[in-house]
């Protein structure tokens, strides 16, 4: 069965997957793209020239890192829409400013001047009628305990060595951010409601829910 046609998912839709570390954004991105016949868009971490410098000196490089992320995500968003849509995107441009840049500023890793400059740049690039916002943002959520369990289960060394307090703060920041987010329609899914790794067919329930969002007259992009 072609799920995109069966549930009348617009062929030019752009779907963005958001959520804190460990909720399964990449798995959701790949599974949804396969189910819908869409392309994928992933963050290119390996080509980021600031990451190593940032981890060595947060205060020196946080502003540079965030500006780099902003530029790369903006270019990718522009490319997706110039291509004509039909994409599932792992992580959104909105999380950079709403969570990470704000966190660096509040923790003293970014000066007020740099943070104001970053916010002004973000607003000029993204918060305008001309910026192509996604048709739908799918937010993957779960309890803090569930998220930590998944992080520990997948066993990435850097993540396992990170203090629990960091993940707890990140979890709280994501919940606050999504509760205030209004740049595009949001569909929230609890990570315990499906199992795409052991039961890939459970994606159909997700696609069915997506259809009700995407086919509202004001939202559908045919």
C-alpha positions in Angstrom: 0.0 0.0 0.0 1.2 3.5 -0.9 0.7 5.3 2.4 1.2 8.7 1.0 -1.6 8.2 -1.6 -3.8 6.2 0.7 -3.9 8.9 3.4 -3.7 11.8 0.9 -0.4 13.3 2.1 0.5 16.2 -0.2 3.4 15.2 -2.4 5.1 18.5 -1.8 4.8 18.5 2.0 7.8 19.3 4.2 7.8 17.5 7.5 10.2 18.4 10.3 11.0 16.1 13.2 11.9 17.7 16.5 12.7 16.6 20.0 15.5 16.3 22.6 18.4 13.9 22.3 17.4 10.3 22.5 13.8 10.4 21.3 14.5 8.8 17.9 14.4 11.7 15.5 16.7 10.0 12.9 14.7 6.7 13.1 11.5 8.6 12.6 12.9 10.6 9.7 14.1 7.5 7.8 11.0 5.5 8.5 8.6 8.3 7.5 10.6 9.1 4.3 10.4 5.4 3.3 6.7 5.2 4.0 5.9 8.3 2.1 8.5 8.1 -0.7 10.0 11.4 0.5 13.6 12.5 0.6 15.5 13.0 3.8 17.4 16.0 5.2 20.0 15.4 7.9 22.3 17.7 9.8 25.9 17.5 8.3 27.8 17.3 11.6 31.0 16.0 10.1 31.7 19.1 8.0 31.1 21.6 10.9 34.3 23.5 11.3 33.4 24.8 14.8 32.3 21.7 16.8 35.7 20.6 18.0 36.7 24.2 18.9 33.3 24.7 20.6 33.7 21.7 22.9 37.2 22.9 23.8 36.0 26.4 24.7 32.3 27.1 25.0 32.6 30.8 25.6 35.0 31.5 22.7 33.0 29.6 20.1 29.3 29.4 21.0 28.4 32.4 18.9 30.3 31.2 15.9 28.8 27.7 16.2 25.2 29.0 16.4 25.7 31.4 13.4 27.1 28.5 11.4 24.2 26.2 12.3 21.7 29.0 11.4 23.3 29.6 8.0 23.5 25.9 7.1 19.9 25.2 8.2 18.7 28.3 6.3 20.4 27.1 3.1 19.0 23.6 3.6 15.5 24.9 4.1 15.8 27.0 1.0 17.1 24.1 -1.0 14.2 21.8 0.1 11.6 24.3 -1.0 13.4 25.1 -4.2 13.4 21.4 -5.0 9.6 21.4 -4.6 9.2 19.8 -1.2 8.6 16.1 -0.5 11.1 16.0 2.4 11.3 14.7 6.0 13.8 16.8 7.9 15.7 15.7 11.0 15.7 18.7 13.5 14.4 22.2 12.8 16.0 25.6 12.4 13.8 26.8 15.3 15.5 24.7 17.9 18.8 26.5 17.4 17.5 29.8 18.6 14.7 28.6 21.0 16.8 26.2 22.9 20.6 26.1 22.2 21.5 29.7 21.6 19.3 30.8 24.5 20.9 28.2 26.7 24.4 29.4 25.9 23.4 33.0 26.6 21.8 32.1 29.9 24.7 30.0 31.0 27.2 32.8 30.2 28.8 31.2 27.2 27.5 33.9 24.9 27.6 37.6 25.6 24.5 39.7 25.5 25.7 41.6 22.5 26.4 38.3 20.6 23.1 36.9 21.6 21.2 40.0 20.5 23.1 39.9 17.2 22.2 36.3 16.7 18.5 36.8 17.5 18.4 39.8 15.1 19.9 37.7 12.3 17.5 34.8 13.0 14.5 37.1 13.0 15.6 38.7 9.7 16.2 35.3 8.0 13.4 33.2 9.5 10.6 35.1 11.1 9.4 36.7 7.9 6.4 36.0 5.6 9.0 35.0 2.9 10.6 32.1 4.8 9.3 28.7 3.8 8.1 27.2 7.0 7.4 23.4 7.1 3.9 22.1 6.6 4.1 20.2 9.9 6.5 19.8 12.8 6.3 16.4 14.5 7.4 16.7 18.1 8.6 13.5 19.7 8.1 13.6 23.5 8.5 11.3 26.5 9.2 11.5 30.2 12.7 12.3 31.4 13.2 8.7 32.6 12.1 7.3 29.2 14.5 9.6 27.4 17.5 8.9 29.7 16.8 5.1 29.3 17.0 5.5 25.5 20.2 7.5 25.6 21.8 4.9 27.8 20.4 2.0 25.7 22.0 3.3 22.5 25.3 3.6 24.3 27.1 6.5 22.6 30.2 7.2 24.7 29.9 11.0 24.8 26.2 10.8 25.7 26.8 8.2 28.5 29.5 10.4 30.0 27.3 13.5 30.1 25.8 14.3 33.5 22.2 13.5 34.0 21.6 17.1 35.1 22.4 18.2 31.5 19.8 15.9 30.0 17.3 17.0 32.6 17.8 20.7 31.8 17.6 19.9 28.0 14.4 18.0 28.5 12.8 20.9 30.4 14.0 23.4 27.8 12.4 21.4 25.0 9.1 21.1 26.8 9.0 24.9 27.4 10.0 25.6 23.8 7.3 23.4 22.2 4.6 24.8 24.5 5.4 28.2 23.1 6.1 27.3 19.5 3.7 28.6 16.8 5.7 29.0 13.6 3.9 26.0 11.9 1.4 23.3 12.9 2.6 20.8 15.6 1.8 17.2 16.0 3.0 15.7 19.3 3.7 12.0 19.6 4.7 10.1 22.8 7.7 7.9 22.1 6.0 5.0 23.9 3.1 4.9 21.5 5.0 3.2 18.7 8.1 1.1 18.0 9.6 1.8 14.6 12.6 -0.3 15.2 10.8 -3.6 16.0 7.6 -2.8 14.3 8.1 -0.5 11.3 4.5 -1.0 10.3 3.4 1.1 13.2 4.4 4.1 11.1 1.0 3.9 9.4 -0.8 5.1 12.5 1.5 8.1 12.5 0.8 8.8 8.8 -2.9 8.6 9.4 -2.6 11.3 12.1 -0.5 13.4 9.9 -3.2 13.4 7.2 -5.7 15.1 9.5 -3.2 17.9 10.1 -2.0 18.3 6.5 -5.4 18.2 4.9 -7.0 21.0 6.8 -7.9 23.5 4.1 -5.7 26.3 5.5 -2.7 24.0 5.8 -2.6 21.7 2.9 -0.1 22.5 0.2 -1.1 20.7 -3.0 
